[in-house]
Amino acid sequence: MNDRVIRCDVAIVGGGPAGLGAATRLKGLGVGHVAVLEREAAAGGVPRHCGHPPFGLREFRRILKGPDYAARLREAAEAAGVDIRPHTTVTAVERGPVLRVSTPNGPARVMPGRVLLATGVRETPRSARLVSGTRPMGVLTTGALQSMVYLKSRTPFARPVIVGTELVSFSALLTCRHAGIRPVAMVEARSRPTAWRAATLLPRMRGVRVLMDTELTRIEGTDRVSGVMLRHVSGREERLACDGIVFSGRFASESTLARMGHIEVDSASGGPVIDQFGRCSDPSYFSAGNMLHPADSAGRCWQEGVETAERIARSLQGGLPVADSATAIRPHAPVIRYVVPQRLVPDVRPVAEVPIRVRFSGEARGTLLLRDGETGILSQNARALPERQITLRVPQRIIRPDGDTLDLVFRES
């Protein structure tokens, strides 16, 4: 109870593209004290250690490398008057709103008018993928690899295997090229890359094998990785000599603070349950960026941060509709991984449609149907690949104030 008290109008937890974009926009809208709480030594998020393009086209109308992009975001926020506080770790979120934080000067309580949670995502490590074998050195995620290469100038291995074909997997490949590392192969359990097919031209041009329909089943080595065992879809097993492994992608929302606190979390996306304004179950808290929808590009997260900032500014002025009751959107098909937002509140403004992001866990071609019981309300043709998302536009007129639940189903064509 003797902690220092820090008061501000808006506190933003996380200094990545979404957080910095929101902070800069809030200052532009005339909000007084905006504080960004960043646990790392500098704000900028993941792009700080992505030493390759393309970043910044949406925000700055030019293509930048990750560190340059992060620096520009910081500079824009500082020029706008944002209070960026590095080395500040939020340890708890409480009603009020109140944030418990650890700072270089000791513990403190932050008491803002509103809070934006923008803590991003984390990759799934080996332990959560249940890969058997020994536990030698040389097993990393993409984030750990990039931190070692770009921030610490270290080369952890020479001939690794990259597991996954998401966009971040190709980011790992570019990081390896920067460090003079020559990957042996990229391994993907699906029959096609999770990213665009054309992306596989990059590893092939670099002499890296791209193995689709292939699963990594075991890691070998004592002190360091010496090889991996692979199982192809035909059942054939293959041993591949290597000295490291990069587990890339399979992002999960970094929603630990919400889970530990009082904020409702969506079991499907892993992020906070929000309405179309970005408000959480506690309307003093908002959320934006990749913690809601793992994992979009930095530019999209920045854009969402800017849009959420405008809604936070409206909230401070009492301009948002009450969040007491809402229409819940409930996915009702295995191929639908999650929807964001999960709750829709009737808006007092004349808004024709509310966009909802629908992400699929597998390849899908058919029709999305929004139903009230057995009554169809809205239908839209849908064609999506695994981990891709489409936008479903829900007419404002069907959003009711009675707290009803609408089912989102999918019919294959």
Secondary structure, DSSP 8 states (H G I E B T S, - for coil): ---EEEEEEEEEE--SHHHHHHHHHHHHTT-S-EEEE-SSSSS--GGGG--SS-B-HHHHSS-B-HHHHHHHHHHHHHHHT-EEE-S-EEEEEETTTEEEEEETTEEEEEEEEEEEE---EE---HHHHT-EE---B-EEEHHHHHIIIIIS-----SSEEEE--SHHHHHHHHHHHHHT----EEE-SSSS-SS-GGGGHHHHHTT-EEE-SEEEEEEEESSBEEEEEEEETTS-EEEEE-SEEEE----EE--HHHHHTT--B-TTTSSB---TT-B-SSTTEEE-STTTSS---HHHHHHHHHHHHHHHHHHHTT-S---SS-EEEEE-STTEEEEE--EE---SS---EEEEEEEESS-EEEEEEEEETTEEEEEEEEEE-TT-EEEEEEEGGG--TT--EEEEEEEE-
